[in-house]
């Protein structure tokens, strides 16, 4: 087998643990959902509606879904402080730091693929 030339990683659920909401819903756990949960019950309802519309293919694409989600954040006045505090509470997946220590020692280039937040991607890039 040849030398590994590049390793791809997803971010949420691979590098970082899935952010699990306080209450179980039909919406998959995610940092997006936990942020809406922090914004209150009405924001949470609207987040669930955007998720349902996404799953039913009611948006023209991912960007439209994200635009609608960001409008929910704006409407319910998401602050940078709340955003950062919420994401900072999401821990790395067990073993990921040790894995990256080996990858970095072997000097294998890595690539991060995600539909998540740049804030988390920057944290992963800086600390791993």
C-alpha positions as CSV (number, residue, x, y, z in Angstrom):
1,X,0.0,0.0,0.0
2,X,1.3,3.4,-0.9
3,X,1.8,6.5,1.3
4,X,-1.3,8.3,2.3
5,X,-1.4,11.6,0.3
6,X,-4.4,13.3,1.8
7,X,-7.0,12.7,4.5
8,X,-10.5,14.2,4.4
9,X,-12.5,14.8,7.6
10,X,-16.1,15.9,8.2
11,X,-16.4,18.3,11.1
12,X,-19.6,17.8,13.1
13,X,-19.8,14.3,14.4
14,X,-16.3,13.4,13.4
15,X,-13.9,16.1,14.7
16,X,-16.4,17.5,17.1
17,X,-19.1,15.6,19.0
18,X,-22.6,16.0,17.6
19,X,-24.3,18.8,19.6
20,X,-27.3,17.1,21.2
21,X,-30.3,19.2,22.1
22,X,-31.8,19.1,25.6
23,X,-35.0,17.5,24.2
24,X,-35.1,14.9,21.6
25,X,-36.9,15.9,18.4
26,X,-37.3,14.5,14.9
27,X,-34.6,17.0,13.8
28,X,-31.1,15.5,13.7
29,X,-28.7,16.8,16.4
30,X,-26.5,19.6,15.3
31,X,-24.8,22.8,16.4
32,X,-27.4,24.7,14.3
33,X,-30.2,23.2,16.4
34,X,-28.5,23.8,19.7
35,X,-28.0,27.5,18.8
36,X,-31.7,27.8,18.1
37,X,-32.5,26.1,21.3
38,X,-30.4,28.8,23.2
39,X,-32.4,31.5,21.4
40,X,-35.7,30.2,22.9
41,X,-38.8,28.1,22.1
42,X,-40.0,30.3,19.2
43,X,-36.6,30.2,17.5
44,X,-36.5,26.5,18.0
45,X,-39.8,26.1,16.3
46,X,-38.6,28.1,13.3
47,X,-35.4,26.1,13.2
48,X,-37.4,22.9,13.1
49,X,-39.5,24.3,10.2
50,X,-36.3,25.1,8.2
51,X,-35.0,21.6,8.9
52,X,-38.3,20.0,7.9
53,X,-38.4,22.0,4.7
54,X,-34.8,20.9,3.9
55,X,-35.6,17.3,4.4
56,X,-38.7,17.6,2.2
57,X,-36.5,19.2,-0.5
58,X,-38.5,22.5,-0.4
59,X,-35.4,24.7,-0.9
60,X,-33.6,25.2,-4.1
61,X,-30.4,24.1,-2.5
62,X,-28.2,24.3,0.6
63,X,-27.5,28.0,0.3
64,X,-31.2,28.9,0.4
65,X,-31.7,26.7,3.5
66,X,-28.7,28.4,5.2
67,X,-30.1,31.9,4.3
68,X,-33.4,31.0,5.9
69,X,-31.6,29.7,9.0
70,X,-29.5,32.8,9.3
71,X,-32.7,34.9,9.2
72,X,-34.0,32.9,12.2
73,X,-30.7,33.8,14.0
74,X,-31.1,37.5,13.1
75,X,-34.8,37.6,14.0
76,X,-34.1,36.2,17.5
77,X,-31.0,38.4,17.9
78,X,-28.2,35.8,18.1
79,X,-25.2,37.6,19.5
80,X,-21.5,36.8,18.8
81,X,-21.1,36.1,22.6
82,X,-23.9,33.5,22.7
83,X,-22.8,32.0,19.4
84,X,-19.2,31.5,20.6
85,X,-20.2,30.3,24.1
86,X,-22.5,27.7,22.6
87,X,-19.9,26.4,20.1
88,X,-17.1,26.4,22.7
89,X,-19.1,23.9,24.8
90,X,-19.0,21.4,22.0
91,X,-16.1,19.1,22.7
92,X,-13.8,17.2,20.4
93,X,-14.7,13.6,19.7
94,X,-12.7,11.2,21.9
95,X,-9.4,10.3,20.3
96,X,-9.4,13.0,17.7
97,X,-6.6,15.0,19.2
98,X,-4.4,11.8,19.4
99,X,-5.3,11.0,15.8
100,X,-4.3,14.4,14.6
101,X,-1.0,14.2,16.6
102,X,-0.2,11.0,14.6
103,X,-1.3,12.6,11.3
104,X,0.7,15.8,12.0
105,X,3.8,13.7,13.0
106,X,3.5,11.8,9.7
107,X,3.0,15.2,7.9
108,X,-0.1,13.9,6.1
109,X,-2.1,16.8,4.6
110,X,-5.7,17.0,5.8
111,X,-8.8,18.6,4.4
112,X,-11.9,19.7,6.4
113,X,-15.3,19.4,4.7
114,X,-18.3,20.8,6.4
115,X,-21.6,22.6,6.2
116,X,-20.9,23.7,9.7
117,X,-19.6,26.9,11.2
118,X,-16.3,28.5,10.2
119,X,-15.8,29.4,13.9
120,X,-15.5,25.6,14.6
121,X,-13.4,25.0,11.5
122,X,-10.9,27.7,12.7
123,X,-10.8,26.1,16.1
124,X,-10.0,22.7,14.6
125,X,-7.4,24.1,12.3
126,X,-5.7,26.1,15.1
127,X,-5.8,23.4,17.8
128,X,-5.3,20.2,15.9
